[in-house]
Structure formats: structure tokens, C-alpha cells
Amino acid sequence: MKKIFILLASLLILTSCSIQKIALKTTSGLFAYGIEALYAEPDLEIAEIAIASNIKLLEGFHLADPKNKSLLELLTQGYASFSLAFLEQDEPERASKLYRRARDFGLKRLELTSAYKKGVPSKEDEFVARLAKIKKDEVNALFWTAFAWAGWVNLNRNDPQAIFDLSKVKAMMDRVIEIDEGYFFAGAHMFWGSIHGSIPRLLGGDPEKAKASFEKVLELTDGKFILANVYYAQYYAVTTLDEELFDQLLNQVLEAPDDISPGFELLTSLAKHRAKSLIAKKDDIL
């Protein structure tokens, strides 16, 4: 009788765990739809509140199922996007911490790929060599991890670790381009435009390469991803003191219809907000 009781108790526990995992997988699938709804939200204040609350909910689910790939990807994307959209300009220290948190979730996700199943190596050559094994269906994890890492590096340029890490991020973005150069509005090309345009020539920067990268983004997105215009103005027009291009790019942003990129009204609103901010600073930066 005692053995039967133990068996039944074990079955009950296993069944409970299975049901919990099924529920978590179903819920994480629903959160993917939630991300779509957030990207479609044109009101920046509503989006900020919604993203912040949903991220913590996702973390709770992650604690219950730490190897859930979808949850790790959503947390990486969520924290990185939140930092870029709402913290980077006004609260860089806080943004830096959340970018790092996003990166750490991303690295956990990469450890679930065949490329990094033995762990993410600290040595750059080993890390870069394994990037070739990242598959097309893993580009989401790769891009958002690199995006988060790049955000942290950008806000910590005086930290020797950031300089060291940048080489890894560059290699990750190159791999994204190899797999799918148009992924998330050609985000890897926009990364390169920002890098080449924000770093002095002596340290490897190149304004003309920056221009080529931004033009590639506009080409691949049919000019509908107007946040690219903002970065183009900030990291090329300002760097080269091209006032005419600066005005042209930012006026295109302000004149663009709110639904120029259906389903991504949040990014359009963010672009308009950033464009107004840059225009207000024009006399100081040009």
C-alpha cells in the first residue's frame, strides 16, 4: 500500500510539472502576441508603462521555466527595447544596467543553441568561431543579444571591458547580416552605421561606411523605417556637418504618416520624438 501511495504521489507531481510547463509554453506564446500589440501602440507613455509591467511578469514565468527559449528571447528583446526607447537618453546609468540584464538573458538563450551548448566562451576567437554554427531560426536570439550588448558597450565606452566586448558584438552583427540582412528592419546594418559614424577615424570609424550602411537600411526597408533617418542624421549628417542632409532626413521623419510602418507605430512615434529632440539641439551640434 505504501509503494502504491508513493507511486501515485510521484505521478501526481510529474503530471503537475507537465501541466505547468504546458501552461507556461502556451502563455509565452500569448506574450508574443502581446509584443505585437506593444509595437503597434503609438502612444509612448502607454507603451512605457505596459512594457515595464509585462517584463516583470515574463521574469516570473522565466523563474518557473528557466530554459524556455521563447521567454529568454522576449526578456532580451523587452529589456533592450525598453532601455533604448525610454532610458538611454535621459537615464543612461539605468539604461546601462538594463542593457546588461538583457544581454545576460540573451547569453542564456545562446547557451541553448547547438553553437554554444557547452557554454559561451570568454575568449574572443572561440566565441567568434562558434558563430558560424548559429542557424537561421536562431537569428532572433543572436540579434537581440548583440543589440543589448551593443547598447551596454555604447554607454560604457570608457570601460576597457566594453572595448574588448565590441569585437564580439561586431562579429555577432556580421553573422546576422550573413543569415538575414533584413532582419528587424535591417537592424544589423543600422548598428554598423552607428558604429562607423560615432567612432573617430583614428579608432576605426568611417563616415562614408556609415552612410553606406544607413542607405542600405533605407533600401531594405523601402524607406519606411524612419528611425533609420534619425540615426542617419545623428551619426552621419552631424559627424560630417552636413546641415542640408540633417534637415532633409529629420523633416522626412516629421512629415511621415503615423502608419508608414503598419504594426510598428511605436517605432514611428519614437522616431518622431527623437527627431524633434535632435532638431531642438541643432545649433549646439551643427
Summary of the structure (lengths in Angstrom):
residues: 286
radius of gyration: 21.1
end to end distance: 84.2
largest distance: 86.3
contacts: 913
relative contact order: 0.08
helix: 78%
strand: 0%
